[in-house]
């Protein structure tokens, strides 16, 4: 599996992660057409460098979490699966962060 992170150069704005390359490039093209300084980074399973999870909680527990870190040599993509509540649909969803390697 591959992940494609599309973001503005400041790294803290408009970070969206896609599993399909064509969706990532579509979003990239939209931001580029608006004149925004957009970038895209590709991460693959082979670049997974760290995995953590809450071993003290079951997956049915809202306090359960998982965190994965991918390093493509330039950036680290941090994927955190944690419990979300209303107004979003309840359940486990990923939150993303990208930082320089």
Backbone as CSV, one residue per row, in Angstrom:
resi,resn,N_x,N_y,N_z,CA_x,CA_y,CA_z,C_x,C_y,C_z
1,UNK,0.840,-1.185,0.000,0.000,0.000,0.000,0.882,1.244,0.000
2,UNK,0.438,2.251,-0.696,1.143,3.524,-0.729,0.210,4.628,-0.243
3,UNK,0.809,5.642,0.371,0.077,6.825,0.817,0.690,8.039,0.140
4,UNK,-0.160,8.988,-0.229,0.280,10.205,-0.899,-0.178,11.391,-0.063
5,UNK,0.778,12.138,0.488,0.484,13.292,1.329,0.593,14.550,0.486
6,UNK,-0.495,15.297,0.404,-0.533,16.557,-0.341,-0.706,17.675,0.689
7,UNK,0.134,18.701,0.600,0.119,19.756,1.616,0.701,21.035,1.042
8,UNK,0.459,22.133,1.746,1.102,23.398,1.389,2.503,23.405,1.991
9,UNK,3.405,24.159,1.423,4.808,24.119,1.829,5.043,24.395,3.304
10,UNK,4.111,25.049,3.976,4.302,25.344,5.395,4.151,24.101,6.259
11,UNK,3.734,22.988,5.689,3.556,21.690,6.351,2.425,21.644,7.358
12,UNK,1.840,22.751,7.720,0.788,22.710,8.725,-0.565,23.109,8.153
13,UNK,-0.669,23.204,6.852,-1.919,23.635,6.250,-2.356,22.652,5.171
14,UNK,-3.632,22.356,5.155,-4.255,21.581,4.079,-3.627,20.205,3.873
15,UNK,-3.107,19.568,4.920,-2.552,18.224,4.777,-3.689,17.236,4.563
16,UNK,-3.653,16.574,3.426,-4.627,15.541,3.099,-3.847,14.338,2.594
17,UNK,-4.194,13.155,3.086,-3.498,11.941,2.688,-4.451,11.070,1.884
18,UNK,-3.955,10.581,0.762,-4.745,9.758,-0.152,-4.100,8.383,-0.312
19,UNK,-4.930,7.378,-0.529,-4.419,6.046,-0.825,-4.274,5.831,-2.322
20,UNK,-4.959,6.634,-3.117,-4.881,6.501,-4.572,-4.120,7.680,-5.159
21,UNK,-3.144,7.355,-5.992,-2.279,8.383,-6.571,-3.062,9.375,-7.423
22,UNK,-4.039,8.899,-8.190,-4.792,9.810,-9.056,-5.587,10.837,-8.241
23,UNK,-6.113,10.433,-7.077,-6.822,11.383,-6.217,-5.871,12.424,-5.639
24,UNK,-4.676,11.992,-5.284,-3.672,12.920,-4.758,-3.285,13.946,-5.812
25,UNK,-3.070,13.485,-7.030,-2.665,14.414,-8.088,-3.800,15.356,-8.487
26,UNK,-5.022,14.886,-8.392,-6.163,15.763,-8.679,-6.217,16.905,-7.670
27,UNK,-6.090,16.578,-6.375,-6.096,17.588,-5.326,-4.892,18.525,-5.477
28,UNK,-3.724,17.942,-5.785,-2.515,18.726,-6.013,-2.749,19.737,-7.133
29,UNK,-3.318,19.282,-8.244,-3.573,20.163,-9.393,-4.551,21.286,-9.049
30,UNK,-5.564,20.971,-8.219,-6.536,21.997,-7.797,-5.844,23.103,-7.000
31,UNK,-5.000,22.708,-6.042,-4.297,23.702,-5.227,-3.289,24.484,-6.065
32,UNK,-2.612,23.798,-6.977,-1.634,24.457,-7.845,-2.329,25.490,-8.738
33,UNK,-3.526,25.147,-9.244,-4.283,26.066,-10.097,-4.699,27.321,-9.330
34,UNK,-4.839,27.200,-8.017,-5.177,28.352,-7.180,-3.941,29.179,-6.841
35,UNK,-2.785,28.753,-7.335,-1.544,29.486,-7.085,-0.918,29.197,-5.735
36,UNK,-1.324,28.121,-5.088,-0.788,27.798,-3.766,0.507,26.999,-3.900
37,UNK,1.442,27.181,-2.951,2.718,26.459,-2.988,2.547,25.029,-2.465
38,UNK,2.059,24.148,-3.291,1.682,22.800,-2.881,2.786,21.791,-3.175
39,UNK,2.859,20.773,-2.345,3.824,19.685,-2.525,3.107,18.363,-2.306
40,UNK,3.738,17.303,-2.796,3.210,15.956,-2.572,4.383,15.049,-2.209
41,UNK,4.161,14.149,-1.266,5.165,13.176,-0.860,4.529,11.788,-0.934
42,UNK,5.313,10.821,-1.359,4.853,9.443,-1.487,5.494,8.598,-0.392
43,UNK,4.682,7.770,0.259,5.153,6.880,1.318,4.640,5.481,1.031
44,UNK,5.504,4.482,1.209,5.118,3.097,0.993,5.281,2.270,2.249
45,UNK,4.655,1.097,2.261,4.754,0.202,3.416,6.198,-0.108,3.788
46,UNK,7.071,-0.198,2.795,8.471,-0.519,3.038,9.192,0.601,3.787
47,UNK,8.555,1.771,3.907,9.165,2.899,4.609,8.634,3.044,6.033
48,UNK,7.872,2.075,6.502,7.362,2.085,7.874,8.538,1.870,8.819
49,UNK,8.787,2.837,9.692,9.951,2.769,10.575,9.575,2.587,12.045
50,UNK,8.289,2.818,12.378,7.889,2.676,13.777,6.393,2.399,13.858
51,UNK,6.021,1.532,14.792,4.620,1.211,15.023,4.405,1.109,16.525
52,UNK,3.406,1.811,17.016,3.056,1.750,18.433,1.563,1.550,18.554
53,UNK,1.152,0.884,19.623,-0.275,0.762,19.899,-0.481,0.650,21.391
54,UNK,-1.699,0.925,21.809,-2.051,0.835,23.217,-2.232,-0.636,23.555
55,UNK,-1.257,-1.214,24.225,-1.332,-2.634,24.561,-2.194,-2.876,25.788
56,UNK,-2.502,-1.833,26.520,-3.283,-1.956,27.747,-4.778,-1.820,27.500
57,UNK,-5.170,-1.576,26.261,-6.589,-1.392,25.951,-6.965,-2.274,24.762
58,UNK,-8.206,-2.724,24.758,-8.673,-3.515,23.624,-9.113,-2.575,22.505
59,UNK,-9.259,-3.098,21.316,-9.669,-2.273,20.181,-11.092,-1.750,20.339
60,UNK,-11.871,-2.335,21.265,-13.226,-1.847,21.533,-13.232,-0.658,22.488
61,UNK,-12.108,-0.357,23.090,-11.987,0.713,24.073,-11.687,2.030,23.369
62,UNK,-12.451,3.095,23.647,-12.172,4.398,23.014,-10.775,4.952,23.306
63,UNK,-10.077,4.415,24.315,-8.726,4.898,24.613,-7.654,4.161,23.813
64,UNK,-8.057,3.164,23.035,-7.109,2.434,22.198,-6.599,3.355,21.089
65,UNK,-5.344,3.203,20.708,-4.787,3.993,19.604,-3.713,3.177,18.895
66,UNK,-3.403,3.577,17.703,-2.266,3.056,16.952,-1.557,4.246,16.319
67,UNK,-0.247,4.155,16.234,0.532,5.211,15.583,1.576,4.562,14.682
68,UNK,1.603,5.000,13.431,2.560,4.496,12.451,3.389,5.660,11.946
69,UNK,4.683,5.415,11.759,5.564,6.449,11.213,6.242,5.907,9.961
70,UNK,6.087,6.668,8.872,6.715,6.338,7.597,7.797,7.381,7.331
71,UNK,8.955,6.941,6.848,10.049,7.864,6.544,10.495,7.616,5.099
72,UNK,10.291,8.610,4.227,10.698,8.449,2.832,12.076,9.061,2.557
73,UNK,12.790,9.421,3.618,14.115,10.010,3.466,14.100,11.526,3.534
74,UNK,12.993,12.129,3.142,12.847,13.578,3.200,11.883,14.009,4.305
75,UNK,10.809,13.259,4.463,9.777,13.596,5.438,9.311,12.357,6.183
76,UNK,8.762,12.581,7.369,8.154,11.521,8.166,6.661,11.798,8.210
77,UNK,5.881,10.812,7.802,4.428,10.894,7.884,3.998,10.116,9.108
78,UNK,3.301,10.786,10.022,2.807,10.156,11.242,1.310,9.942,11.080
79,UNK,0.883,8.697,11.226,-0.522,8.327,11.095,-0.984,7.845,12.459
80,UNK,-1.955,8.543,13.038,-2.485,8.175,14.355,-3.950,7.783,14.213
81,UNK,-4.247,6.549,14.581,-5.637,6.094,14.614,-6.128,6.235,16.039
82,UNK,-7.167,7.045,16.219,-7.717,7.228,17.557,-9.227,7.410,17.454
83,UNK,-9.862,7.428,18.591,-11.311,7.483,18.675,-11.831,8.881,18.369
84,UNK,-12.804,8.962,17.493,-13.461,10.229,17.168,-14.902,10.150,17.625
85,UNK,-15.433,11.279,18.038,-16.801,11.357,18.533,-17.568,12.427,17.776
86,UNK,-18.884,12.515,18.018,-19.678,13.546,17.338,-19.030,14.917,17.513
87,UNK,-19.104,15.795,16.539,-20.017,15.768,15.406,-19.594,14.815,14.295
88,UNK,-18.389,14.225,14.360,-17.998,13.230,13.371,-18.682,11.908,13.705
89,UNK,-18.699,11.010,12.742,-19.222,9.678,12.998,-18.288,8.987,13.982
90,UNK,-18.849,8.377,15.032,-18.009,7.728,16.031,-17.238,6.576,15.425
91,UNK,-16.013,6.410,15.876,-15.188,5.309,15.419,-13.730,5.698,15.357
92,UNK,-12.900,4.781,14.891,-11.466,5.022,14.782,-11.148,5.578,13.406
93,UNK,-10.476,6.711,13.388,-10.085,7.355,12.146,-8.656,7.830,12.267
94,UNK,-8.012,7.993,11.141,-6.622,8.435,11.128,-6.526,9.952,11.174
95,UNK,-5.595,10.433,11.951,-5.157,11.828,11.935,-3.725,11.790,11.401
96,UNK,-3.356,12.810,10.624,-2.056,12.797,9.963,-1.238,14.017,10.360
97,UNK,0.077,13.792,10.372,1.036,14.875,10.597,2.253,14.571,9.724
98,UNK,2.850,15.605,9.164,4.063,15.409,8.368,5.133,16.367,8.876
99,UNK,6.341,15.832,9.055,7.452,16.624,9.571,8.718,16.286,8.774
100,UNK,9.673,17.214,8.703,10.926,16.906,8.017,11.636,15.726,8.682
101,UNK,12.320,14.916,7.897,13.028,13.742,8.443,14.273,14.159,9.195
